[in-house]
Each structure stands twice: as C-alpha cells, then as structure tokens.
Amino acid sequence: QVYLVESGGGLVQPGGSLSVSCVASGFRTTLAMNWYRQAVGKEREFVAAISGTSSKINYADSVKGRFTLSRDSAENTMYLQMNNLKPEDTATYYCHIHLDGTDYWGKGTLVTVSS
C-alpha cells in the first residue's frame, strides 16, 4: 500500500518562510515526486516536481525563485522550502506520485499566509 504523508503546514505572515515535507512509503522504486496545491474555490495546480535522482527539478512560474524543492531518496522524503510567501500561496499542499498507471495523493497540509 502506497502512503504519502505531508507535514509542516501552518500560519505564516506575508514575506515569511515555511517548509513542508512529504514522506512516501509502500514502494521500492525511486520515483519522481510532485507538489500540487489547491486554494479554496480553485482548481488544484502544479507547484513543483523533482525527478527520482534529483537531477531535474521544475517549478511553476508562480513560485519560481521563491520555493526550493529537494529530496532525500534514502528516506523517500521530499521537502519544499517556501520563502517570501504571499497571501496567494495560501492553499492545501498535496504530495503526488504516479506509479504503475495510478496517481497517489496525500491528504495535504494547509499553508495559510496572512497578517
């Protein structure tokens, strides 16, 4: 059984920083891992992706230069460091992988950027 567990969300002021992480279990292959987010009343959107070897990292334009994605493959853990947060970054952040034709999602962690 594949499990994705996010943690680290919370309340932060605009301009502040926060780090969220995702621990994956239940599979042996080193896979690409992704972050998505969904704000209330909006569609889920792509945030960032990292390849299995960390050789390729992609970011949505909206977070480029502010967010940094990394992973510890030995621990199957992915980290998203978010700096210079803006109110529009407020959303539930979801971890995602695609394995054997199936999409797996975590339950998400809420990030609120507000003064």
Secondary structure, DSSP 8 states (H G I E B T S, - for coil): --EEEEE--EEE-TT--EEEEEEEES--S---EEEEEE-TTS--EEEEEE-TTSS-EEE-TTTTTTEEEEEEGGGTEEEEEE-S--GGG-EEEEEEEEETTEEEE---EEEEE--
